[in-house]
Amino acid sequence: MAEILEPFERYALILVDVDDFKTINDTHGHMVGDQLLIDVAKDLTDLLASVPNPGPYNLAARHSGDEFLLIVYTPSKDESIFKEWLKITQKRLARPRLVAKIQVHVKVSMGVSFWPDNTMDTHMLLQQADMAMYHAKKTGKGGFIYFSDELNVELKRRVELENAILHGEGYYGLEVFYQAKYCTNTGELVSAEALSRWRLASGELLSPAVFLPMINPGEMEKQFNLAVLTQASHDLAKFLALRKDFSVSINISPKQLEAPEYINHLLSIVGRAGVNNKSVILEVLEDTGISNPAVLENLRIIRDQGFKISIDDFGTGYSSLSHLNSLMAHELKIDRFFPNGIPGNPAAEELYINIIELARRFGLTIVSEGVENQEHLDFIKTHGCHFFQGFYYSKPMPFAQFIELLKEQ
């Protein structure tokens, strides 16, 4: 790329991502997915021939997986013609397609950065386009976004995070916070949920909503998840020294459960921390394993090893009752948005009561998230919710502060 981009000429680097490609692959099979990528590549090649300024180095290439890269000569800073071409490109790529006799509906998200306007560093140029593409996907998919000064602040965070992880600094910036879980009837602190945070060298503390999208899928994501599990397990050992019946909940993703080696890592890390498996609660989303029996099998093995399974954020996704039963859970956590309508909203109240009744029928312990006032607490207590979390009693806090809270109890 560095050989193509001339110092005194202006180019646009466009990163094109096929939205929801994994869903297409999982639904229709890899043969359809592969053919779809071939069709998209042909369209991009044709579209490149129709750019407003056919420069000598215009290029279309597959970048990785379901992503493609375009380099387009854009000598004029009058963006109206180029934007119109982008709209035409998006419309052409998003048309319904007949792939291997199957109708496939496709959308693409595109991120655009400009050489040399945004940067004269090719690696940074690609990162800028990637950041813009990510925001195009986040704002609804099927659109395009130019890299901007606002995105540059986020990109600097991503670069700092990646440098910390990839260049020898490891996970020193990782901090595990804990949010207390209380008994609804007694108000006793009985457990905690481990929540990851990342502290930059500048001291800024990033929430998962900010930093998790910066962690590249694959090995970096895998190592990050293991680092969270390791830290939470060692912290739990210290909690257990104060309270023998204490437990900590740790979120795990379907992707982690798909990995054949995950169970060995889990057993090894928890074992090295000297923690009993029954003190660890693993939180999964309600649709976990809905299309992957291997994930359900791993959950069964995990449960047989003594770990507890919790269904997290219940009510935000969709799963059948039979699937809920197949998760073999001990606990159901009602999503934090549900208490917002109670008390006072009859429809919200009825839905909440029905969820509690459903959990009872499955023999599940019930936890309500997002309890923020006494009215919420009184309502869930009246209707038989066993435990709760929420800002009304306790916000997420760092280890040192949480262990002091536990000592006070």
C-alpha positions, 0 to 999 in steps of 0.5 A: 500500500505504501508503494501505491500512495504517492505523497502529493496525491490524494486517495481514499482508503475504504474498508468494506465489511459485509454485515452479519456475514457470520449469520449468513455462514451459520444459516446457509453454510460455508459454500454459500458464504464463500460464493457470496464473498466472490460475488461481492468481490466482482461487484467491487471490481466493477464499481472501481471502474466507475469511480469519478477519477480513474487514477492509475493506482485504484485498487480493490482487494480482500482484506480479511474474512468478510472485509474488503479494501478499496484505494480510490484516487480522489484529487478533489476535496469536493466530496459531493461526487465521491459521496454519490459514488459511495452511495451507488456502491452501497446500493449495488452491494446491498442488493438481494442476491441469489447465491447457490439458489438461495436468496441472500439479503446483504448490507455492507458498512464502510469506513473511509479515511483520506491520504494524506489529509488524515495521515501519511502513515499507511498503518494508521490510515488503515486503523482510521478506516477500520474505526470509521467502519466500526462506527458505521456498523454501530450506528445501524449498519448499511452505511458509511462514515468518514474518519473524523477528529471525534473518532481520532480520540477513540483511535488514540485509546485503541492504539494505547490499549493495543500497544499495552497488550501487544508490546510487552506491557501485558494486561497491567491496565486491566482492573476487575471491579465488583458489584455486590449482590444482596439477599432481598429479605435480609439485606446481607451481602452474599456474592459479587459480580466481576466487571472488567475495566481498563485503566490507560497510562493517562489514568483514564478508566474505560468501561467495557462498552468503550474498550471491548470493541478495541480488543481484536477477536482471536488471540487477543480476546482469548488472552484478555478473557483468561486474564479477567478469569485469573484476576477474579479467581485470585480475588475470590480466594481473598473474599473466601478468607473472610466469608467461607460461603462467598461466591463471585459471578464471571461473565463468559461468552459463547465464543469462549465456550466454543473453544475446546481448551476453555474447560481445561483453562477454567479448571487450571486457573480456578485450581491454581487460585485455591478456590472451590469450583462451587464458589464460581458462578459463570454467567451466560446469555439466554440464547447461548448455545441455541445453534451450537450443541457443542456449547451446551455440552461444555456447559454440562461438563462445567456444571458437572465439575461443580461450577454454577451457571447463571442466565444473565440479562434475561429478557433481552434476547429470545429463547424457547423454554426448552432451550432455557431448560437445556442450559442447566442453570442454577440462577436467572438474572432479570435484566437491569432495564426491567425494574425501570417500569416498576412499580407503576406500569401494570404491563411491566409489573405483569411481565416481571411477575411472569418471569419470576414465576417462570424461574420458580417453575424451573427451580432457579434462584432469581436475581434482579439487576438494576435496583435503584430505589426502595420502591423497586426493592419493595416490589421485587421482595413482595414477589419473591425475588431472592437476590438483587444488585443495583446502585441503590445499595452498591455501585461497582467498585475496585477490589480494595474498596470491595474487600473493605465493604465485605469486612464491614459486613 
